[in-house]
Amino acid sequence: MKRKKYTKIPLLFLLVLALTSGGIFVGLHWQHWFGDASNQAIVDEQAETYTGNKETYTGKKNTETIDIPGFDSINFKADTPNQSVNLYNPEQNICYFKISLYLKDGTRLWESQLIEPGQAIYQIELQQTLTAGTYSESILKYECFSMNEEQTPLNGSEVKCTLNVLS
């Protein structure tokens, strides 16, 4: 009987090892197999090829930096949610942009989906209308994400600008 007891220990060890390895394998691949669709890139359908004035780029793409456009001011039309803008992701970038516009008090006026390099947003719909006036220290927030499956967040920026809302 002692002999049977010793042969059960290696089998029990192999069974525990197989179950542990299987659990680790399933755990590592779970998100890939059954992950929700919210992890997939949702590229902004309003983005189009940027045709405005842009800098000429003649070298290799710089993987070390992200170019973020700056604006001193943006002009809007009063009392309407539909606005014309020129918000873009420079073509030399190697990341997605998500751009948001906030008032100084933190009220979000608009947010894009992901914008690919070389694409622009020319028409937006604000979440609320603005009356005529000057809205200083408004914020254009740029969030940057890698263009891989994980869409890893990268450095971003918050650019202060003035919204000139005209009648």
DOBA-981779 format. One line per field, with one value per residue: residue number from 0; residue in three letters; x, y, z of N, C-alpha, C in turn. Coordinates in nm, 3 decimals, m for minus. Layout:
<nodes>
num: NUM;...
residuo: ALA;...
n.u: X;...
n.v: Y;...
n.w: Z;...
ca.u: X;...
ca.v: Y;...
ca.w: Z;...
c.u: X;...
c.v: Y;...
c.w: Z;...
</nodes>
This chain:
<nodes>
num: 0;1;2;3;4;5;6;7;8;9;10;11;12;13;14;15;16;17;18;19;20;21;22;23;24;25;26;27;28;29;30;31;32;33;34;35;36;37;38;39;40;41;42;43;44;45;46;47;48;49;50;51;52;53;54;55;56;57;58;59;60;61;62;63;64;65;66;67;68;69;70;71;72;73;74;75;76;77;78;79;80;81;82;83;84;85;86;87;88;89;90;91;92;93;94;95;96;97;98;99;100;101;102;103;104;105;106;107;108;109;110;111;112;113;114;115;116;117;118;119;120;121;122;123;124;125;126;127;128;129;130;131;132;133;134;135;136;137;138;139;140;141;142;143;144;145;146;147;148;149;150;151;152;153;154;155;156;157;158;159;160;161;162;163;164;165;166
residuo: MET;LYS;ARG;LYS;LYS;TYR;THR;LYS;ILE;PRO;LEU;LEU;PHE;LEU;LEU;VAL;LEU;ALA;LEU;THR;SER;GLY;GLY;ILE;PHE;VAL;GLY;LEU;HIS;TRP;GLN;HIS;TRP;PHE;GLY;ASP;ALA;SER;ASN;GLN;ALA;ILE;VAL;ASP;GLU;GLN;ALA;GLU;THR;TYR;THR;GLY;ASN;LYS;GLU;THR;TYR;THR;GLY;LYS;LYS;ASN;THR;GLU;THR;ILE;ASP;ILE;PRO;GLY;PHE;ASP;SER;ILE;ASN;PHE;LYS;ALA;ASP;THR;PRO;ASN;GLN;SER;VAL;ASN;LEU;TYR;ASN;PRO;GLU;GLN;ASN;ILE;CYS;TYR;PHE;LYS;ILE;SER;LEU;TYR;LEU;LYS;ASP;GLY;THR;ARG;LEU;TRP;GLU;SER;GLN;LEU;ILE;GLU;PRO;GLY;GLN;ALA;ILE;TYR;GLN;ILE;GLU;LEU;GLN;GLN;THR;LEU;THR;ALA;GLY;THR;TYR;SER;GLU;SER;ILE;LEU;LYS;TYR;GLU;CYS;PHE;SER;MET;ASN;GLU;GLU;GLN;THR;PRO;LEU;ASN;GLY;SER;GLU;VAL;LYS;CYS;THR;LEU;ASN;VAL;LEU;SER
n.u: 0.080;0.201;0.338;0.145;0.058;0.276;0.280;0.052;0.107;0.287;0.108;m0.100;0.042;0.104;m0.155;m0.240;m0.048;m0.115;m0.377;m0.326;m0.155;m0.329;m0.525;m0.375;m0.308;m0.565;m0.642;m0.455;m0.533;m0.799;m0.914;m0.853;m0.999;m1.265;m1.305;m1.471;m1.626;m1.566;m1.300;m1.201;m1.076;m1.243;m1.281;m1.316;m1.582;m1.632;m1.392;m1.168;m0.950;m0.691;m0.683;m0.602;m0.369;m0.061;0.241;0.532;0.664;0.961;1.127;1.188;0.924;0.889;0.927;0.956;0.827;0.512;0.321;0.127;m0.127;m0.159;m0.383;m0.465;m0.709;m1.054;m1.318;m1.666;m2.012;m2.282;m2.543;m2.602;m2.564;m2.412;m2.099;m1.819;m1.491;m1.131;m0.979;m0.722;m0.516;m0.182;m0.014;0.237;0.235;0.223;0.004;m0.332;m0.561;m0.778;m0.993;m1.109;m1.327;m1.347;m1.508;m1.380;m1.475;m1.488;m1.695;m1.786;m1.791;m1.770;m1.660;m1.442;m1.423;m1.174;m0.909;m0.730;m0.381;m0.317;m0.580;m0.879;m1.119;m1.386;m1.644;m1.846;m2.070;m2.184;m2.243;m2.397;m2.539;m2.377;m2.386;m2.332;m2.007;m1.691;m1.501;m1.268;m0.968;m1.059;m1.043;m0.869;m0.844;m0.615;m0.599;m0.390;m0.336;m0.188;m0.153;m0.207;m0.358;m0.422;m0.450;m0.299;m0.284;m0.113;0.115;m0.053;m0.214;m0.320;m0.451;m0.478;m0.717;m0.901;m1.245;m1.418;m1.725;m1.948;m2.208
n.v: m0.120;0.121;0.183;0.262;0.496;0.667;0.691;0.836;1.095;1.226;1.231;1.388;1.627;1.688;1.726;1.955;2.138;2.144;2.249;2.500;2.616;2.620;2.797;3.034;3.073;3.111;3.339;3.530;3.560;3.624;3.890;3.943;3.743;3.767;4.034;4.353;4.552;4.816;4.869;4.887;5.085;5.384;5.568;5.904;5.983;6.222;6.330;6.446;6.471;6.690;7.016;7.271;7.543;7.406;7.292;7.208;6.891;6.717;6.515;6.201;6.042;6.161;5.973;6.043;6.274;6.455;6.650;6.924;7.134;7.484;7.740;8.078;8.202;8.124;8.165;8.177;8.147;8.316;8.176;7.932;7.581;7.461;7.482;7.616;7.499;7.446;7.205;6.978;6.683;6.677;6.549;6.429;6.311;6.010;5.904;5.877;6.150;6.281;6.535;6.789;7.053;7.299;7.524;7.782;7.724;7.451;7.332;7.110;7.162;7.033;6.724;6.520;6.208;5.959;6.094;6.051;6.083;6.353;6.408;6.609;6.808;6.994;7.081;7.115;7.023;7.193;7.114;7.289;7.609;7.927;8.258;8.582;8.714;8.722;8.451;8.392;8.205;7.952;7.600;7.390;7.061;6.810;6.473;6.199;5.893;5.573;5.407;5.140;4.818;4.831;5.100;5.275;5.529;5.834;6.113;6.425;6.744;7.062;7.340;7.676;7.906;8.177;8.209;8.368;8.476;8.564;8.787
n.w: 0.000;0.056;m0.172;m0.365;m0.250;m0.286;m0.565;m0.618;m0.532;m0.723;m0.941;m0.840;m0.803;m1.073;m1.170;m1.024;m1.117;m1.393;m1.383;m1.265;m1.459;m1.679;m1.581;m1.559;m1.829;m1.946;m1.804;m1.895;m2.159;m2.157;m2.187;m2.452;m2.584;m2.485;m2.430;m2.392;m2.650;m2.616;m2.597;m2.848;m3.115;m3.169;m3.420;m3.504;m3.704;m3.827;m3.885;m4.131;m4.417;m4.349;m4.465;m4.422;m4.350;m4.299;m4.148;m4.337;m4.356;m4.364;m4.280;m4.105;m3.917;m3.592;m3.319;m3.062;m2.978;m2.955;m3.161;m3.083;m3.174;m3.110;m2.994;m2.975;m2.971;m3.041;m3.261;m3.225;m3.321;m3.173;m2.968;m3.096;m3.140;m3.340;m3.479;m3.661;m3.690;m3.672;m3.599;m3.553;m3.601;m3.633;m3.923;m3.885;m3.639;m3.442;m3.316;m3.185;m3.141;m2.893;m2.860;m2.647;m2.544;m2.303;m2.076;m1.857;m1.599;m1.599;m1.737;m1.982;m2.323;m2.566;m2.716;m2.895;m3.081;m3.140;m3.329;m3.617;m3.719;m3.945;m3.991;m3.954;m3.770;m3.871;m3.828;m3.543;m3.276;m3.011;m2.664;m2.529;m2.596;m2.642;m2.518;m2.666;m2.619;m2.438;m2.352;m2.153;m2.078;m2.150;m2.221;m2.436;m2.449;m2.507;m2.549;m2.584;m2.754;m2.803;m3.120;m3.120;m3.044;m2.773;m2.722;m2.555;m2.312;m2.372;m2.325;m2.286;m2.337;m2.212;m2.348;m2.300;m2.412;m2.568;m2.606;m2.845;m2.871;m3.102;m3.216
ca.u: 0.000;0.286;0.379;0.035;0.054;0.381;0.247;m0.056;0.162;0.327;m0.011;m0.168;0.125;0.084;m0.290;m0.238;0.033;m0.193;m0.488;m0.270;m0.108;m0.448;m0.586;m0.290;m0.324;m0.697;m0.640;m0.377;m0.599;m0.942;m0.953;m0.845;m1.107;m1.399;m1.307;m1.583;m1.595;m1.530;m1.154;m1.164;m1.063;m1.359;m1.225;m1.418;m1.629;m1.634;m1.256;m1.138;m0.814;m0.662;m0.648;m0.564;m0.226;0.013;0.385;0.588;0.747;1.049;1.209;1.120;0.833;0.958;0.855;0.986;0.742;0.378;0.292;m0.007;m0.153;m0.204;m0.474;m0.485;m0.853;m1.143;m1.440;m1.791;m2.133;m2.365;m2.677;m2.621;m2.470;m2.330;m1.986;m1.709;m1.360;m1.019;m0.906;m0.660;m0.404;m0.078;0.014;0.361;0.213;0.202;m0.092;m0.465;m0.600;m0.915;m0.990;m1.226;m1.331;m1.407;m1.507;m1.290;m1.532;m1.486;m1.808;m1.743;m1.874;m1.761;m1.553;m1.433;m1.378;m1.033;m0.875;m0.604;m0.287;m0.352;m0.724;m0.925;m1.260;m1.421;m1.776;m1.876;m2.196;m2.163;m2.344;m2.482;m2.510;m2.311;m2.429;m2.223;m1.914;m1.556;m1.484;m1.123;m0.914;m1.122;m0.939;m0.869;m0.772;m0.570;m0.559;m0.320;m0.341;m0.110;m0.235;m0.209;m0.485;m0.449;m0.473;m0.236;m0.279;0.018;0.110;m0.151;m0.191;m0.434;m0.414;m0.574;m0.749;m1.017;m1.356;m1.485;m1.858;m1.993;m2.349
ca.v: 0.000;0.239;0.212;0.334;0.630;0.747;0.716;0.934;1.228;1.290;1.256;1.502;1.744;1.717;1.778;2.093;2.216;2.161;2.341;2.634;2.665;2.649;2.919;3.148;3.092;3.170;3.474;3.618;3.577;3.652;4.019;3.931;3.656;3.807;4.176;4.426;4.628;4.954;4.885;4.903;5.225;5.448;5.681;6.005;5.978;6.356;6.370;6.440;6.510;6.829;7.094;7.407;7.572;7.317;7.297;7.106;6.796;6.655;6.409;6.084;6.070;6.165;5.891;6.094;6.387;6.467;6.788;6.966;7.270;7.581;7.844;8.189;8.227;8.056;8.244;8.103;8.224;8.313;8.117;7.815;7.474;7.421;7.575;7.583;7.500;7.392;7.127;6.870;6.604;6.689;6.422;6.367;6.238;5.866;5.872;5.933;6.261;6.305;6.676;6.836;7.197;7.329;7.660;7.801;7.660;7.305;7.286;7.055;7.207;6.941;6.624;6.437;6.071;5.955;6.158;5.997;6.182;6.404;6.428;6.733;6.830;7.127;7.114;7.054;7.061;7.217;7.057;7.401;7.730;8.035;8.393;8.666;8.758;8.667;8.346;8.377;8.087;7.826;7.498;7.284;6.949;6.708;6.345;6.125;5.749;5.497;5.355;4.995;4.761;4.871;5.245;5.320;5.675;5.897;6.250;6.512;6.884;7.151;7.467;7.782;7.996;8.262;8.188;8.493;8.439;8.684;8.791
ca.w: 0.000;0.056;m0.308;m0.429;m0.192;m0.350;m0.706;m0.622;m0.508;m0.850;m1.023;m0.779;m0.836;m1.215;m1.186;m0.972;m1.211;m1.515;m1.355;m1.244;m1.589;m1.758;m1.527;m1.598;m1.973;m1.971;m1.748;m1.982;m2.289;m2.136;m2.245;m2.599;m2.631;m2.443;m2.392;m2.450;m2.771;m2.585;m2.609;m2.987;m3.157;m3.229;m3.492;m3.526;m3.842;m3.883;m3.921;m4.274;m4.449;m4.312;m4.583;m4.381;m4.350;m4.211;m4.168;m4.424;m4.283;m4.463;m4.221;m4.052;m3.807;m3.464;m3.222;m2.929;m2.942;m3.011;m3.197;m3.044;m3.222;m3.010;m3.041;m2.882;m2.962;m3.134;m3.279;m3.238;m3.343;m3.052;m2.959;m3.182;m3.103;m3.455;m3.493;m3.753;m3.623;m3.748;m3.499;m3.630;m3.550;m3.736;m3.989;m3.841;m3.513;m3.453;m3.212;m3.196;m3.055;m2.851;m2.825;m2.573;m2.521;m2.172;m2.024;m1.743;m1.480;m1.614;m1.818;m2.111;m2.433;m2.679;m2.710;m3.016;m3.067;m3.177;m3.456;m3.668;m3.774;m4.076;m3.999;m3.890;m3.743;m3.916;m3.776;m3.415;m3.213;m2.869;m2.576;m2.490;m2.673;m2.568;m2.552;m2.715;m2.516;m2.439;m2.252;m2.140;m2.010;m2.189;m2.232;m2.537;m2.389;m2.601;m2.492;m2.689;m2.734;m2.901;m3.229;m3.114;m2.999;m2.635;m2.717;m2.432;m2.299;m2.381;m2.276;m2.349;m2.308;m2.198;m2.406;m2.266;m2.524;m2.548;m2.699;m2.884;m2.918;m3.174;m3.257
c.u: 0.085;0.323;0.271;0.028;0.157;0.350;0.134;m0.002;0.210;0.206;m0.089;m0.091;0.105;m0.055;m0.298;m0.160;m0.044;m0.308;m0.437;m0.224;m0.226;m0.516;m0.507;m0.307;m0.457;m0.700;m0.566;m0.449;m0.746;m0.987;m0.952;m0.962;m1.245;m1.410;m1.422;m1.535;m1.551;m1.379;m1.111;m1.161;m1.192;m1.308;m1.339;m1.455;m1.633;m1.495;m1.236;m0.996;m0.795;m0.616;m0.607;m0.414;m0.157;0.160;0.429;0.680;0.831;1.133;1.125;1.024;0.910;0.876;0.875;0.890;0.606;0.356;0.147;m0.027;m0.201;m0.292;m0.481;m0.633;m0.926;m1.269;m1.559;m1.904;m2.223;m2.495;m2.704;m2.521;m2.375;m2.224;m1.885;m1.577;m1.254;m0.930;m0.851;m0.550;m0.297;m0.036;0.143;0.347;0.193;0.106;m0.228;m0.475;m0.745;m0.913;m1.121;m1.213;m1.409;m1.408;m1.415;m1.341;m1.538;m1.603;m1.757;m1.843;m1.879;m1.646;m1.558;m1.417;m1.232;m1.011;m0.737;m0.512;m0.327;m0.501;m0.764;m1.075;m1.290;m1.558;m1.799;m2.014;m2.171;m2.274;m2.437;m2.443;m2.445;m2.368;m2.307;m2.137;m1.778;m1.542;m1.334;m1.090;m0.998;m1.010;m0.967;m0.782;m0.742;m0.531;m0.502;m0.317;m0.258;m0.205;m0.231;m0.343;m0.522;m0.485;m0.421;m0.236;m0.136;0.008;0.005;m0.119;m0.324;m0.388;m0.520;m0.593;m0.872;m1.121;m1.421;m1.619;m1.924;m2.139;m2.363
c.v: 0.127;0.279;0.293;0.477;0.721;0.776;0.818;1.077;1.293;1.320;1.377;1.631;1.785;1.775;1.924;2.183;2.243;2.259;2.484;2.694;2.702;2.777;3.043;3.177;3.159;3.314;3.573;3.648;3.616;3.781;4.013;3.850;3.715;3.953;4.249;4.515;4.770;4.977;4.907;5.051;5.273;5.575;5.776;6.008;6.115;6.401;6.351;6.487;6.658;6.905;7.236;7.427;7.480;7.322;7.183;7.018;6.719;6.540;6.290;6.127;6.062;6.088;5.940;6.205;6.379;6.615;6.819;7.110;7.360;7.686;7.952;8.214;8.146;8.140;8.151;8.201;8.207;8.237;8.004;7.707;7.436;7.527;7.523;7.598;7.448;7.318;7.003;6.800;6.611;6.553;6.355;6.292;6.091;5.820;5.930;6.056;6.242;6.447;6.712;6.986;7.224;7.480;7.664;7.727;7.508;7.248;7.236;7.098;7.106;6.844;6.540;6.290;6.073;6.013;6.107;6.109;6.222;6.428;6.551;6.728;6.975;7.173;7.041;7.099;7.071;7.154;7.164;7.522;7.834;8.169;8.473;8.713;8.694;8.570;8.317;8.251;7.961;7.726;7.404;7.173;6.845;6.584;6.263;5.977;5.679;5.435;5.202;4.948;4.808;5.019;5.303;5.472;5.725;6.035;6.328;6.656;6.955;7.289;7.570;7.872;8.079;8.227;8.324;8.452;8.565;8.673;8.769
c.w: 0.000;m0.085;m0.382;m0.377;m0.258;m0.496;m0.719;m0.604;m0.638;m0.940;m0.971;m0.810;m0.982;m1.240;m1.139;m1.067;m1.340;m1.495;m1.336;m1.378;m1.678;m1.712;m1.565;m1.747;m2.006;m1.920;m1.837;m2.113;m2.278;m2.207;m2.397;m2.653;m2.605;m2.403;m2.459;m2.564;m2.740;m2.592;m2.753;m3.023;m3.219;m3.292;m3.525;m3.674;m3.906;m3.926;m4.071;m4.297;m4.421;m4.435;m4.550;m4.392;m4.252;m4.246;m4.259;m4.343;m4.383;m4.408;m4.179;m3.942;m3.677;m3.361;m3.080;m2.884;m3.010;m3.038;m3.162;m3.088;m3.108;m3.073;m2.934;m2.861;m3.068;m3.141;m3.301;m3.267;m3.220;m3.075;m3.059;m3.140;m3.216;m3.484;m3.595;m3.678;m3.719;m3.648;m3.568;m3.551;m3.659;m3.791;m3.944;m3.709;m3.541;m3.343;m3.249;m3.106;m3.015;m2.799;m2.755;m2.553;m2.394;m2.148;m1.902;m1.618;m1.489;m1.692;m1.953;m2.218;m2.547;m2.656;m2.837;m2.979;m3.110;m3.317;m3.499;m3.714;m3.915;m4.096;m3.918;m3.864;m3.783;m3.866;m3.644;m3.369;m3.064;m2.788;m2.520;m2.574;m2.582;m2.613;m2.595;m2.598;m2.533;m2.322;m2.241;m2.060;m2.032;m2.218;m2.349;m2.480;m2.496;m2.523;m2.607;m2.653;m2.842;m3.003;m3.234;m3.059;m2.857;m2.621;m2.585;m2.425;m2.300;m2.317;m2.352;m2.313;m2.290;m2.242;m2.369;m2.388;m2.487;m2.652;m2.722;m2.945;m2.972;m3.215;m3.406
</nodes>
